[in-house]
Every structure is written in structure tokens, then in C-alpha cells.
Amino acid sequence: MIEYADLFARCEKQFNFQIHAAEPIKLGWLNKKWILHTNKGKYVLKKYHNNRFKSVDTLRIALTQQHRLSQMMFPSPVLLEWEGEILHADESGERYILMQYCEGSGIAPGMADRSHMYSLGRIIGQLHHHLNDGTLSGKSEPDFMPHAVEARLAHWDDVIEQAVQMNKPHLVPIMELQKKMTQSLNLPALQQACRQGWAHRDLWMDNLLFREETVSAVLDFDRLNFDYLDFDIARAILSGAFLEGQLDFGKTKAFLQGYQETAGFEVNYLSDIIRLLWYLESKWWITAEMDNHHRIPARFAEEMIWIAEHHEQLDEMLMGM
């Protein structure tokens, strides 16, 4: 930790504590995180990589909402202020935040039970209610503006060609499946089915903590933005209820029951929401390099493949819940 000694010393001076130990948190990508054990308790320090946020202003909006929610007793980490700021910068201009440590345990993707999913649904419903209570002004369009179907088909042709050139014929059927699904979609209808609003936009199991059967903390608000609100629902369901090539409809139903107790949602649109989420994410995870994916992108790729394999039956499958 010697290379970060200056950052730790800065935090000690700013927040008036002494660090006894800095325990690295290995989850996440590019950003650096530590649990700081201090004479005043435990905190989480997060140092941002410049490639992990679009703009300081957008990040500050997201963190301000996290701070507001925590003050409303929503289960999210309290951000520490210094001279009226919650987003701090070191001498080189690199950004960091300091948060109170939240108790709880993570659950591996697909391993949540129905009680966990019910609690998660309630919490996300509350989150959506608070984020869209008028505190934040609306925007004219969501952050995700999907490319036209023709452009996406050209993308899949390029990816297939890459796989062939890299001598990976075993990946070609997966990519052809993505192309086939793309050809079958009515993209404007999918966009119409999904509500727009302020959303967390990164709700998967690595960003959640649980204590027994309930959510104890929602983490990592950095990507919060105005977007298709229902992406949060589809992402949470896939992360919590999909395991070994199967979507557990009992867990899915439990999540939706919890959500509907704290926010409105039309279950009939769930299949279209999942399809639009696939349109957003599939190009990230289905690539000519996907056979080299580590745990996290491999999991997302598995979800995308399942959706493409079952999208024609999704309506019927979900109606049976």
C-alpha cells in the first residue's frame, strides 16, 4: 500500500482519524477500494479511475443522490463530507470518496432465495420512488440511445468475422444467435414498453449486501442517471434469479411482489424489458474475446446467451409465474 500512502495520509488529516490497517476490496473494475480500520471505526475509501466516469458533474449528481438517500434512512453508505464536498480530489486532481462501512454479506449471482428477492424488490421500488420524487429534474431522453437494428446487425457481422479470423469457430453460433434475435425485434415497441426515469443502473449482486433475509445496503451509485428505469428491474432479476441456465420464476415473482408494494409496475412488460436490456448489454459481453472472460463478464455473457435462446418464449414463460 506504499504507493497510496499519500492518499491515506490525506484522509487521516481531512477526517481526523488514524488508519490502523487498509484492507483492499477486490470487487470492481479499475477503481481502487479499501476498508479502512481506524481509531474511529471502519470506513470505505474509493479512488476513482478516470475511465470509470463520464464527467465530474454527472458523478457528483449520482453521489449527491446517494448521500440524500442515506440521510432518508435508505440502506446505502453515508458519504463523509469535507469542507462541504462529498467528492474529493488529491493534489493530482484524481477523485475519491470516503463512506461509512455497511455491515452485511454478499450473495453470489443466482444464489439469492425468494426472501432475498422479495426484500430486494421492495428496496428497489423505494429507490425508484425516491429518485423520481421531483428532486432531480427530468431529461428529454434516456442515457441509452440504442443503435438502429441495421447498425446492430452490421456489428454482429463484424464480430462473427473477428471470430473467424481468430480461428474461433465455436463462438460463431453464439454470435449468429444474437444476430437472429436482433432481426426479430421491434425496437421502437421495446422502447415504448420501458419507463424512463432516474435509475441506479448497476443493480447486480456484487453491488448489494444482505443481513439474513433483507437488503442491508445498496452500493455503487456511480452510474446513476436518467435512463430506462426498468433496466434496474431486469438487471436485478437476472442477477438474483438466474442460475445454471435457468431463470427461477418463483424468485422472479417474489421480487416483483416486493417491488409492487413500494412502486408501480406492469408485469406484462417484463419480457420486453429483458429484451431491451439484452439490446443494451449483449454487445458488451458477446465478443470474439469472450472465451477469455473472467468470472464477471462470463456470467453476463451467459445471461445474454440465455435471453437470445429463449426470447421468443419469454412472454409465455413469464405469464406462467
C-alpha positions, 0 to 999 in steps of 0.5 A: 500500500506504499504507493497510496500512502499519500492518499491515506495520509490525506484522509487521516488529516481531512477526517481526523482519524488514524488508519490502523490497517487498509484492507483492499476490496477486490470487487470492481473494475479499475477503481481502487477500494479499501476498508479502512480500520481506524481509531474511529471505526471502519470506513470505505475509501474509493479512488476513482479511475478516470475511465470509470466516469463520464464527467465530474458533474454527472458523478457528483449528481449520482453521489449527491443522490446517494448521500440524500438517500442515506440521510432518508434512512435508505440502506446505502453508505453515508458519504463523509463530507469535507469542507462541504464536498462529498467528492474529493480530489488529491493534489493530482486532481484524481477523485475519491470518496470516503463512506461509512462501512455497511455491515452485511454479506454478499450473495453470489449471482443466482444464489439469492432465495425468494426472501432475498428477492422479495426484500430486494424488490421492495428496496428497489421500488423505494429507490425508484420512488425516491429518485423520481420524487421531483428532486432531480429534474427530468431529461428529454431522453434516456442515457441509452440511445440504442443503435438502429437494428441495421447498425446492430446487425452490421456489428454482429457481422463484424464480430462473427468475422473477428471470430473467424479470423481468430480461428474461433469457430465455436463462438460463431453460433453464439454470435449468429444467435444474437444476430437472429434475435436482433432481426426479430425485434421491434425496437421502437415497441421495446422502447415504448414498453420501458419507463424512463426515469432516474435509475441506479443502473448497476443493480447486480449482486456484487453491488448489494449486501444482505443481513439474513433475509433483507437488503442491508445496503445498496452500493455503487451509485456511480452510474446513476442517471436518467435512463430506462428505469426498468433496466434496474428491474431486469438487471436485478432479476437476472442477477438474483434469479438466474442460475445454471441456465435457468431463470427461477420464476418463483424468485422472479415473482417474489421480487416483483411482489416486493417491488409492487408494494413500494412502486408501480409496475406492469408485469406484462412488460417484463419480457420486453424489458429483458429484451431491451436490456439484452439490446443494451448489454449483449454487445458488451459481453458477446465478443470474439474475446469472450472465451477469455472472460473472467468470472464477471463478464462470463456470467453476463455473457451467459445471461445474454446467451440465455435471453437470445435462446429463449426470447421468443418464449419469454412472454409465455414463460413469464405469464406462467409465474 
